[in-house]
Amino acid sequence: MGLPTNFKVEILLPDSRLEEIAPGDRFSGLAMEIEFPCLDGRVGILPGHAPMLAGVDIGELIIVEDADGESRELCFAIGGGMLEVVAGGDVAIYASSIEYAGSIDIARSEESVARAESWIAGKGKDADLRRARIALRRARSRIEIARRHGGR
């Protein structure tokens, strides 16, 4: 028996967020490769990868989909989470937020940047400041990814 050529991938979100996620921002299918941002850099997953659990940072998630033997690259802006490779090589991505690159609204993301910068400039409570910095990183990441991959 040869080495596997693909593996199952599913993006999962907290139940409370499922209503907010557009159908195009979800993925459940076969992949040939995944590349994601983790806390120490970028990590790649190929078929047959050993089991692992990794923290996912804010940034670009790339899934090379196996579409009937043809590869197709799908790019997402992910707002952090966890990635699990289970025995057998299947992957579950537990995302705190995710958006398909082509559906990112750049103007809305720029508004999010302005709002977060305003919160930071106002120097609110520590918890608010921490949330504002995370929101700023997510918004800037969405803008960068959208510009690279044709967001609107």
Buried (B, 14 or more C-beta within 10 A) or exposed (E): EEEEEBBBBEBBBEEEEEEEBEEEBBBEBBBBBBBBBBEEEEBEBBBEBEEEEBEBBBBBBBBBBBEEEEEEEBBBBBBBBBBBBEEEBBBBBBBBBBBBBBBBBEEEBBEBBEBBBEBBEEEEEEEEBEBBEBBBBBBBBBBBBBEEBEBE
